[in-house]
Amino acid sequence: MALHMEVRPRGHVMILHCKGRLVYRDETAAFSQKVGELLERHHPLVVDFTALDTIDSAGLGELVLLHMWAQTSNRSIRLANPNSKVRHLLKITNLLSVLFVYATLEEAVNASTRDLARPA
């Protein structure tokens, strides 16, 4: 299954719902382009991994690159609800300590909303 993405706003937070696989080549390129576009226009962004089946090293690398770009651009990306397989990969690659990962979509949206309330 390819990667399918759908964008939905929730208040001032944009949510990118991902379904399928985030793997090398077309999927990672499409994901990177979509996240880049959303970060340019909106802040903050939550990426919902509820329906993401799998991610490979290219997908993990892309997450790191997007996270670094977001931080240097004073933007934020939060990941929500990765399945146990994806969470395990994030854990063994030590990315849980680098990326903003939340157990539920609600937690990620709430954290993003709190960020908006903080003075710059």
C-alpha positions in Angstrom: 0.0 0.0 0.0 1.3 3.4 -0.9 1.3 6.4 1.4 -2.0 8.3 1.5 -2.1 11.7 3.2 -5.0 13.9 4.3 -4.8 17.3 5.9 -7.4 18.5 8.4 -7.3 21.6 10.6 -8.1 21.5 14.2 -8.3 25.0 15.5 -4.9 26.6 14.8 -3.2 23.2 14.5 -2.9 21.4 11.2 -3.1 17.6 11.3 -1.6 15.5 8.5 -3.2 12.0 8.7 -0.9 9.3 7.1 -2.0 5.9 6.0 0.1 3.1 4.5 3.8 3.0 4.3 6.5 5.7 4.8 9.3 4.0 2.8 12.1 4.8 0.4 11.6 6.9 -2.7 8.1 8.1 -3.8 6.5 7.9 -0.3 9.3 9.7 1.5 9.5 12.3 -1.2 5.8 13.0 -1.2 5.7 13.1 2.7 8.7 15.5 2.8 7.1 17.8 0.2 3.7 17.8 2.0 5.2 18.5 5.4 7.4 21.2 4.0 4.4 22.9 2.4 2.4 22.7 5.6 5.2 24.1 7.8 5.7 27.0 5.4 2.0 28.0 5.6 0.9 26.7 9.1 2.3 26.3 12.5 2.2 24.0 14.4 1.8 20.6 12.6 0.8 17.2 14.0 1.5 14.2 11.9 -1.0 11.4 12.8 0.6 8.0 12.4 -2.5 6.1 13.6 -3.0 4.4 10.2 0.7 4.2 9.3 1.6 0.5 8.8 5.4 0.7 8.5 8.3 3.0 8.2 11.8 2.2 6.9 15.2 3.8 7.4 14.5 6.4 4.6 11.3 7.4 6.4 13.1 7.7 9.7 15.8 9.8 8.1 13.2 12.1 6.6 11.6 12.6 9.9 14.9 13.6 11.4 15.6 16.0 8.5 12.1 17.6 8.8 12.5 17.9 12.6 15.8 19.7 12.2 14.4 22.0 9.5 11.4 22.8 11.6 13.5 23.6 14.7 15.8 26.0 12.7 12.7 27.6 11.2 11.0 28.1 14.6 8.3 25.6 13.7 7.2 22.4 15.4 6.2 18.9 14.2 4.6 16.4 16.6 4.0 12.8 15.8 0.9 11.1 17.2 -0.1 7.6 17.9 2.6 5.4 16.1 1.7 1.7 16.2 3.8 -0.6 18.3 6.1 -1.5 15.3 6.8 2.1 14.4 7.2 3.1 18.1 9.7 0.2 18.5 11.8 1.5 15.5 11.7 5.0 17.0 12.8 3.6 20.3 15.7 1.4 19.1 17.0 4.2 16.9 16.9 6.6 19.9 14.5 8.9 18.0 12.0 8.9 20.8 14.4 11.2 22.6 14.8 13.5 19.6 11.4 13.7 18.0 8.2 14.9 19.7 6.1 11.7 19.9 2.8 11.4 21.7 0.7 8.3 22.4 -2.5 9.9 21.2 -3.6 12.5 18.7 -5.3 14.5 21.4 -2.0 14.7 23.4 -0.1 16.0 20.4 -2.8 18.6 19.5 -2.9 19.8 23.1 0.9 20.2 23.3 0.8 22.1 20.0 -2.0 24.3 21.3 0.0 25.1 24.5 3.0 26.1 22.3 0.8 28.7 20.6 -0.2 30.2 23.9 3.4 30.8 25.0 4.9 34.2 24.3 7.6 34.2 21.6 
